[in-house]
Amino acid sequence: MFTTHISSACARCFLTFSLIGLLALAAKAAESYTEKPGSDGDGKFTIGPEYKIDPDLTDRGNPKGKSFEFTMRLADSKIFRGDDSTLEPAKKPVRTERKIFVYVPAAYVDGAKAPLLIIHDGPGQLSLIRNALDNLTISNDPNRKLPAFVAIAVQNGGNDGKNSERGLEYDTMSDRLARFIQDEVLPAVRNNAEIKAAYPKFALTDNPWGKAVIGCSSGGAAALTMGWFRPDWFRRLICYSGTFVDQQDDDAAEEAKYPLGAWEYHSGMKLIEKSEKKPLRIFTHVSENDLRAKDAEETYHNWVMAGQRTADALKARGYHHRFVFSLATRHCDRQVFEQTLADTLVWIWRGYHAD
């Protein structure tokens, strides 16, 4: 019995040290990876008031990839179980399971370590992104080309705003959402039986520069928050109509450190300007008629002001940043996506190359 116990303990130690070693190697690989994206496409741009869909976001008859869908039960999660103390399920119901949508482009080669794009509020913009992948992964123009990334659209946990599961996941100033995606969603995608049947050697990159996130509204704020708190995992961030306002639960533990929620990025604490510059590439957007404060007492809920201040803070801190202000449009306006998303994807992936 004693010998067996020692052997088991040694085995556990070996596994622990092996995991630490692998993490160290991954970190070293990320540090050694370099790219030179240049500054083309950086800066502020105003678009509208007329809009039209970019042809690269339509079906142009190019080869199609494969689509997959599966579910994850909230009760099985160690991070977002649907029973957080901040929730009010009687008023804002919580889903029992969330859908995961995966698109593997035709250009993906089985066995390659694919870059990836996480899409909040899945399916979100997946239909447009799918077309962009079909059209631009095979582009002959090196300045108008996308890597064969895998699109992973993750459904939120339900409802919206304070005291909701979606609000907990997206508006909380912490690394919880990044950990959920990294530790639970990505392994579920890698191990999905249908994906593995179609691609026996299916693999996703561990390179943080190969991992992007896109979202709108609270999902946009969540994209920035994932990279802000875990740049070791996610470094390419796309934020449309970002909720950079005070929408964090009032009774969240994070209130002690970030009392104004995502408003702290650009005002109050001025997190972006006063923090050490992080290895991030960031797109932000706000609409002219985005959500606004109803009166002076609701300053902390003015999306237009928050979006502009966030853009100014990112510029002041010297980030590779692209900001779009769209005229005559509203919150998460689809016509903005239809005109800009192809350009946004090309810009956000600028400079990326396989490990």
Secondary structure, DSSP 8 states (H G I E B T S, - for coil): -HHHHHHHHHHHHHHHHHHHHHHHHHHHHHHH------STT-EEEEE-SS----GGGS--S----EEEEEEEEGGG-SS--S--TT--TTTS---SEEEEEEEE-TT--TTSEE-EEEEETTTTTHHHHHHHHHHHTT-S-TTS-----EEEEE--SSS-STTSHHHHHHH-SSSHHHHHIIIIIHHHHHT-HHHHHH-TT-EE---GGGEEEEEETHHHHHHHHHHHH-TTT--EEEEES---SS-S-TT-GGGGT-TTGGGGGTSTT-HHHHS---S-EEEEEEEEES---SSGGGGGG-HHHHHHHHHHHHHHTT-EEEEEEEEEEETT-HHHHHHHHHHHHHHHTTT----
